[in-house]
Amino acid sequence: MAPDLRGRRIALLGGDRRELELARTLAQAGALVRVAGFPLLPELSGCLQVSDPRAAVEGAEAIIAPISGTDSEGRIRVVLDRSCEIVLDDDLLAGLQEGTLLLIGSARPCVRAAAERHRLKLVETAEIDEIAILNSIPTAEGAIQIAMEELPITIWGSRSAVLGFGRCGMTLARLLKGLGAKTTVVARDPAQRARAEEMGCEVASFRDLAGVLARQEIIFNTVPALVLTREVLAALDREVLVIDLASPPGGVDYDAARELGIDAILASGLPGKVAPKTAGQILARTLPPLIADLLPSLSSEEVPL
């Protein structure tokens, strides 16, 4: 059953084509949607488009920032209308009612602090299992697409390593195995290594990282911490391809990679780049019911006829 969002005031700030699917679904559910950071597009015909982000959030019960999050200063990535600058700061959030929902992929420290100062209810959507697991599919497909385009070898038969075995790492390892790659999973948790072994992968711990990676042709990192240090990179074959799927700044010492002549690609945010429609449908499927559950019920007088 579709959620009932009749009369709910929702602001949607920036992003890319993923958010178009979400905006349309929210409007179809009866929400009063204001959007900022988008040009005039037919997908937004049921929404009120404004050029000033402050006009979008005024009186909002829920604010949706992109799944891609912000930079370190709280600046939202606006792809479709680059003339619009949106920053999640005190200037934008001042005046919001206490308890207003703020949904964002991952909150940088500056955004988290601003939400606390204004007593907003912060929800990090990238941490919701349903979203993260489904998003791992276009992420994994996009990562493999990059490898296919960049390398002169097939995925089949390649020596491929996946660092981290969370929601994304598991999907990626499964796809690599399905394509015939000789797949090694590096994980800290013994239970994760056991699951990877059950899937037919070779396994290793991070204690043995340099030695294990020295034998690989493709390395996919999903760990959001610096794991591919200068010391580890120095042990790699110079023809290896490193694809870093962690959020910026990633998990690679990129200065060291350049100096050593290693091809390392920071490939964050792949769902919005390689499969924006599917990624948008994931948001449209998961966020409206979540918002309906988190918002307090309207009285009968407040629900529009």
Residue, then its C-alpha position, 0 to 999 in steps of 0.5 A: m500500500a502506498p503511504d499517505l502523505r497528503g498535506r505533508r510539507i516536504a523539501l527536497l534539496g539538490g542531487d541528481r536524477r535519482e531524486l527526480e524519481l523520489a520527488r514524483t513519488l512523494a507528490q503522487a502520495g499527496a505530499l506538498v513538495r518544494v524542490a530547489g536545485f533543479p531546472l524545469l523538468p516534466e518529472l517535477s510537474g507535481c512539485l513547487q520549484v523554487s530557486d532559493p533553498r530557504a524558500a524550500v525549507e520554510g515550514a517543512e516537516a521533512i527535508i531530504a538532502p541527496i543520498s550523495g550527501t555533502d562536502s566537508e563544509g555542508r555543501i550539497r552536490v547539485v548536478l542538474d542546476r549548477s547555478c543553485e548553491i545549497v549549504l546545510d548550515d545555520d543560515l538555512l536551518a535556522g527557524l525550522q521547528e524542533g524535531t523536523l526530519l532531516l534525511i541525508g545519505s551520510a552526515r558530515p560532522c558539520v551537518r550533524a552539528a548543525a542538526e544538533r544545534h537546531r534540534l532536528k531529527l537526523v536520519e542517515t539514509a545510506e545506513i538503512d539496510e534496505i537502501a544500502i543493500l539495493n544500492s550495492i547492486p548498481t554500485a557493484e555493476g558500475a565498478i565492474q563496468i569500470a574494470m571492463e573499460e580500463l583493463p585489457i583483460t576479461i573479468w573471467g579468470s582475473r585475480s580480483a580482490v574485494l576489500g571489506f565484506g559489508r553490504c557492497g562488498m558481498t554483492l560485488a564478490r558474488l558478481l565477480k564469482g558469477l563472472g568467473a573471476k578468481t575472487t579473494v575477499v579481505a575482511r576483518d570479521p571471521a564470520q564475514r570471512a567464513r561467509a565469503e569462503e562459503m560463497g567459494c571465494e579465497v579469504a584473507s585478513f587485513r594483517d596479510l593485506a600487502g602480500v595478498l594484494a601483490r598477486q592481484e590484477i584488480i582491487f576493489n576497495t569498499v572500506p571507508a578508511l585508509v587501507l591502501t597505504r603507501e606501504v601496501l601500494a608499494a607491494l602491488d604489481r604496477e599493472v594493477l587497477v585499483i577501484d575505490l568505492a569508499s566515500p570521499p576521500g576514499g581508502v587509498d593514498y592517492d599521492a603515493a599511487r601517482e608516485l608509484g605509477i599505480d592506476a587508482i580510481l575513486a569511484s564513489g556515487l556510482p548508482g547515480k552515475v550508472a543507473p540513476k533510474t533504478a537508484g531513484q526507484i530504490l529511494a522512491r520505494t523506501l523513503p516515502p513510507l519511512i517519512a510517513d512512519l516518522l512524521p507525527s499524525l495529522s489531525s483530521e482538520e489538517v488533512p486536505l480533502 
